Amino acid sequence: MKSFFEAIQSLFVDFLLKPYDALRALELENWWTANTINWIFMIICCVAFVYWMKQLSIFKANSEDEQDTTAHSFLK
Protein backbone atom coordinates (compact mmCIF):
# COMPACT_ATOMS: atom_id res chain seq x y z
CA MET A 1 0.00 0.00 0.00
CA LYS A 2 2.91 2.32 0.72
CA SER A 3 4.24 1.92 -2.81
CA PHE A 4 0.85 2.90 -4.23
CA PHE A 5 0.93 6.25 -2.44
CA GLU A 6 4.59 6.76 -3.37
CA ALA A 7 3.62 6.18 -7.00
CA ILE A 8 0.93 8.86 -6.72
CA GLN A 9 3.48 11.20 -5.13
CA SER A 10 5.97 10.50 -7.88
CA LEU A 11 3.34 11.11 -10.57
CA PHE A 12 2.43 14.52 -9.22
CA VAL A 13 5.83 15.74 -8.02
CA ASP A 14 7.96 14.42 -10.86
CA PHE A 15 5.60 14.91 -13.81
CA LEU A 16 2.36 16.82 -13.38
CA LEU A 17 3.61 19.68 -11.20
CA LYS A 18 6.97 20.18 -12.95
CA PRO A 19 5.76 23.23 -14.93
CA TYR A 20 4.94 24.99 -11.66
CA ASP A 21 8.50 24.46 -10.47
CA ALA A 22 9.69 26.13 -13.66
CA LEU A 23 7.32 29.06 -13.10
CA ARG A 24 8.53 29.41 -9.51
CA ALA A 25 12.14 29.59 -10.70
CA LEU A 26 11.19 32.01 -13.48
CA GLU A 27 9.50 34.36 -11.01
CA LEU A 28 12.85 35.17 -9.45
CA GLU A 29 14.08 36.38 -12.85
CA ASN A 30 11.03 38.14 -14.27
CA TRP A 31 7.71 38.53 -12.47
CA TRP A 32 5.76 39.56 -15.58
CA THR A 33 6.79 36.51 -17.58
CA ALA A 34 6.01 34.15 -14.73
CA ASN A 35 2.49 35.54 -14.42
CA THR A 36 1.53 35.47 -18.10
CA ILE A 37 -0.83 32.56 -17.46
CA ASN A 38 -2.67 34.62 -14.84
CA TRP A 39 -2.91 37.58 -17.22
CA ILE A 40 -4.28 35.36 -19.98
CA PHE A 41 -6.97 33.97 -17.66
CA MET A 42 -7.90 37.47 -16.49
CA ILE A 43 -8.25 38.67 -20.09
CA ILE A 44 -10.42 35.67 -20.97
CA CYS A 45 -12.66 36.35 -17.95
CA CYS A 46 -12.99 40.04 -18.83
CA VAL A 47 -13.91 39.25 -22.43
CA ALA A 48 -16.47 36.67 -21.29
CA PHE A 49 -17.98 39.15 -18.81
CA VAL A 50 -18.29 41.88 -21.47
CA TYR A 51 -19.88 39.37 -23.88
CA TRP A 52 -22.33 38.25 -21.19
CA MET A 53 -23.33 41.84 -20.37
CA LYS A 54 -23.78 42.60 -24.08
CA GLN A 55 -26.05 39.59 -24.49
CA LEU A 56 -28.08 40.64 -21.43
CA SER A 57 -28.56 44.12 -22.88
CA ILE A 58 -29.69 42.63 -26.22
CA PHE A 59 -32.30 40.48 -24.45
CA LYS A 60 -33.46 43.45 -22.39
CA ALA A 61 -33.79 45.65 -25.48
CA ASN A 62 -35.95 42.99 -27.18
CA SER A 63 -38.04 42.56 -23.99
CA GLU A 64 -37.21 38.85 -23.99
CA ASP A 65 -35.96 38.71 -20.43
CA GLU A 66 -38.34 37.42 -17.77
CA GLN A 67 -38.34 39.76 -14.78
CA ASP A 68 -41.15 37.97 -12.94
CA THR A 69 -40.20 36.11 -9.75
CA THR A 70 -42.32 33.16 -10.91
CA ALA A 71 -40.22 32.69 -14.03
CA HIS A 72 -38.93 29.45 -12.57
CA SER A 73 -41.27 26.75 -11.42
CA PHE A 74 -39.38 26.20 -8.16
CA LEU A 75 -40.07 29.82 -7.09
CA LYS A 76 -43.87 29.45 -7.19
TIRO-928187 format. One record per residue: residue number from 1; x negated, y, z negated of N, C-alpha, C in turn. Coordinates in steps of 0.02 Angstrom, whole numbers, plus 32768, in hexadecimal, padded with zeros to 4 digits. Example, Ala and Ser with C-alpha at 12.3 -4.5 7.8 and 13.67 -1.06 7.14 Angstrom:
[node 1; [7D6C; 7EE4; 7E7A]; [7D99; 7F1F; 7E7A]; [7D6C; 7F5B; 7E7A]]
[node 2; [7D7E; 7F90; 7E9E]; [7D54; 7FCB; 7E9B]; [7D7B; 8002; 7E76]]
END
This chain:
[node 1; [7FD7; 7FC5; 8000]; [8000; 8000; 8000]; [7FD5; 803F; 8000]]
[node 2; [7F9B; 803B; 7FDF]; [7F6F; 8074; 7FDC]; [7F54; 8085; 8022]]
[node 3; [7F46; 8053; 804A]; [7F2C; 8060; 808D]; [7F60; 8081; 80B9]]
[node 4; [7FA0; 8072; 80AD]; [7FD5; 8091; 80D4]; [7FD6; 80DD; 80C8]]
[node 5; [7FD2; 80F1; 8089]; [7FD1; 8138; 807A]; [7F91; 815A; 8090]]
[node 6; [7F59; 8136; 808E]; [7F1B; 8152; 80A8]; [7F1E; 815B; 80F4]]
[node 7; [7F42; 812E; 8116]; [7F4B; 8135; 815E]; [7F75; 8173; 816E]]
[node 8; [7FA9; 817E; 8146]; [7FD1; 81BB; 8150]; [7FA7; 81F9; 8144]]
[node 9; [7F7E; 81F8; 810F]; [7F52; 8230; 8101]; [7F22; 823C; 813A]]
[node 10; [7F05; 8207; 8153]; [7ED6; 820D; 818A]; [7EF8; 8229; 81C9]]
[node 11; [7F35; 8213; 81D6]; [7F59; 822B; 8210]; [7F63; 8277; 820D]]
[node 12; [7F79; 828F; 81D3]; [7F87; 82D6; 81CD]; [7F47; 82FF; 81C7]]
[node 13; [7F19; 82EB; 819E]; [7EDD; 8313; 8191]; [7EAE; 8311; 81CD]]
[node 14; [7EA4; 82D8; 81EA]; [7E72; 82D1; 821F]; [7E8C; 82E2; 8265]]
[node 15; [7ECE; 82DF; 826F]; [7EE8; 82E9; 82B2]; [7F1B; 8321; 82B7]]
[node 16; [7F52; 831C; 8293]; [7F8A; 8349; 829D]; [7F7D; 8390; 8283]]
[node 17; [7F57; 8396; 824E]; [7F4C; 83D8; 8230]; [7F08; 83F6; 8243]]
[node 18; [7EE4; 83D7; 8271]; [7EA4; 83F1; 8288]; [7EA8; 8437; 82A6]]
[node 19; [7EDC; 8446; 82CF]; [7EE0; 848A; 82EA]; [7EE5; 84C0; 82B5]]
[node 20; [7F04; 84B0; 827D]; [7F09; 84E1; 8247]; [7EC5; 84EE; 8227]]
[node 21; [7E9B; 84BD; 8224]; [7E57; 84C7; 820B]; [7E31; 84F7; 823A]]
[node 22; [7E3C; 84EE; 827B]; [7E1B; 851A; 82AB]; [7E35; 8562; 82A4]]
[node 23; [7E77; 856A; 8299]; [7E92; 85AD; 828F]; [7E78; 85CD; 824F]]
[node 24; [7E70; 85A5; 821B]; [7E56; 85BF; 81DC]; [7E0E; 85D7; 81E5]]
[node 25; [7DE6; 85B2; 820A]; [7DA1; 85C7; 8217]; [7D9F; 8605; 8245]]
[node 26; [7DCE; 8608; 8274]; [7DD1; 8640; 82A2]; [7DE5; 8681; 827F]]
[node 27; [7E0E; 867A; 824A]; [7E25; 86B6; 8226]; [7DEC; 86DD; 8208]]
[node 28; [7DB7; 86BC; 81F5]; [7D7D; 86DE; 81D9]; [7D5A; 8709; 820D]]
[node 29; [7D60; 86F6; 824D]; [7D40; 871B; 8282]; [7D6C; 8753; 829D]]
[node 30; [7DAB; 8742; 82AD]; [7DD9; 8773; 82CA]; [7E20; 8764; 82B3]]
[node 31; [7E3C; 8791; 828B]; [7E7F; 8786; 826F]; [7EB4; 8787; 82A6]]
[node 32; [7EAE; 87B3; 82D7]; [7EE0; 87BA; 830B]; [7EE5; 877B; 8336]]
[node 33; [7EAC; 875E; 8346]; [7EAC; 8721; 836F]; [7ECA; 86E7; 8348]]
[node 34; [7EBB; 86E3; 8309]; [7ED3; 86AB; 82E1]; [7F1F; 86AE; 82D7]]
[node 35; [7F3C; 86EA; 82DC]; [7F84; 86F1; 82D1]; [7FAB; 86FA; 8311]]
[node 36; [7F8F; 86E7; 834A]; [7FB4; 86EE; 8389]; [7FF2; 86C2; 8389]]
[node 37; [7FEF; 8687; 836B]; [802A; 865C; 8369]; [8062; 867E; 8343]]
[node 38; [8053; 869F; 830C]; [8086; 86C3; 82E6]; [80A3; 86FC; 830F]]
[node 39; [8079; 8720; 8334]; [8092; 8757; 835D]; [80BF; 873D; 8394]]
[node 40; [80AC; 8705; 83B2]; [80D6; 86E8; 83E7]; [811A; 86D5; 83CB]]
[node 41; [811C; 86B5; 8391]; [815C; 86A2; 8373]; [8186; 86E0; 8361]]
[node 42; [8166; 8715; 8349]; [818B; 8751; 8339]; [81A8; 8772; 8377]]
[node 43; [8183; 8771; 83AE]; [819C; 878E; 83EC]; [81D7; 8765; 8406]]
[node 44; [81D2; 8722; 8403]; [8209; 86F7; 8419]; [8248; 8705; 83EF]]
[node 45; [8240; 870C; 83AE]; [8279; 8719; 8382]; [8298; 875D; 8391]]
[node 46; [826F; 878F; 839D]; [8289; 87D2; 83AD]; [82B0; 87D1; 83EF]]
[node 47; [8295; 87B0; 8421]; [82B8; 87AB; 8462]; [82FA; 8785; 845A]]
[node 48; [82FA; 874F; 8434]; [8338; 8729; 8428]; [836B; 8753; 8403]]
[node 49; [8355; 877B; 83D2]; [8383; 87A6; 83AD]; [83A2; 87DB; 83D9]]
[node 50; [8379; 87FB; 8404]; [8392; 882E; 8431]; [83C4; 880F; 8462]]
[node 51; [83B5; 87D3; 847C]; [83E2; 87B1; 84AA]; [8424; 87A1; 8487]]
[node 52; [8421; 8789; 8449]; [845D; 8779; 8424]; [8488; 87B7; 8419]]
[node 53; [8469; 87EF; 8405]; [848F; 882C; 83FB]; [84AE; 8845; 843C]]
[node 54; [848A; 883E; 8473]; [84A5; 8852; 84B4]; [84E2; 8828; 84C6]]
[node 55; [84DE; 87E7; 84BA]; [8517; 87BB; 84C8]; [8552; 87CD; 849B]]
[node 56; [8545; 87DC; 845C]; [857C; 87F0; 842F]; [859E; 8830; 8447]]
[node 57; [8576; 8860; 845F]; [8594; 889E; 8478]; [85BC; 8892; 84B8]]
[node 58; [85A7; 8864; 84E3]; [85CD; 8853; 851F]; [8610; 8835; 850C]]
[node 59; [8611; 8807; 84DC]; [864F; 87E8; 84C7]; [867D; 881B; 84A5]]
[node 60; [8660; 8849; 8480]; [8689; 887C; 845F]; [86A7; 88AC; 8493]]
[node 61; [8681; 88BE; 84C6]; [869A; 88EB; 84FA]; [86D2; 88CB; 8522]]
[node 62; [86D0; 8889; 852B]; [8705; 8865; 854F]; [873F; 8851; 8522]]
[node 63; [873C; 8863; 84E2]; [876E; 8850; 84B0]; [8777; 8804; 84AC]]
[node 64; [8742; 87DF; 84B3]; [8744; 8797; 84AF]; [8731; 877C; 846B]]
[node 65; [8719; 87A7; 843F]; [8706; 8790; 83FD]; [8744; 878C; 83D0]]
[node 66; [8745; 875A; 83A5]; [877D; 874F; 8378]; [876B; 876C; 8335]]
[node 67; [878C; 87A2; 8322]; [877D; 87C4; 82E3]; [87AA; 87AC; 82AA]]
[node 68; [87DA; 8782; 82B9]; [8809; 876A; 8287]; [87E8; 8739; 8258]]
[node 69; [87F9; 873C; 8218]; [87DA; 870E; 81E7]; [87F3; 86C6; 81F1]]
[node 70; [882A; 86BE; 8216]; [8844; 867A; 8222]; [882C; 865F; 8265]]
[node 71; [87F5; 867A; 827E]; [87DB; 8663; 82BE]; [87C4; 861B; 82BA]]
[node 72; [87B0; 8605; 827E]; [879A; 85C0; 8275]; [87CF; 859C; 824B]]
[node 73; [87DB; 855F; 825D]; [880F; 853A; 823B]; [8800; 852E; 81F1]]
[node 74; [87C2; 852B; 81DE]; [87B1; 851E; 8198]; [87BA; 855B; 816C]]
[node 75; [87C8; 8597; 818A]; [87D3; 85D3; 8163]; [881E; 85E0; 8155]]
[node 76; [8849; 85B6; 8171]; [8891; 85C1; 8168]; [88A7; 85AD; 8123]]
END
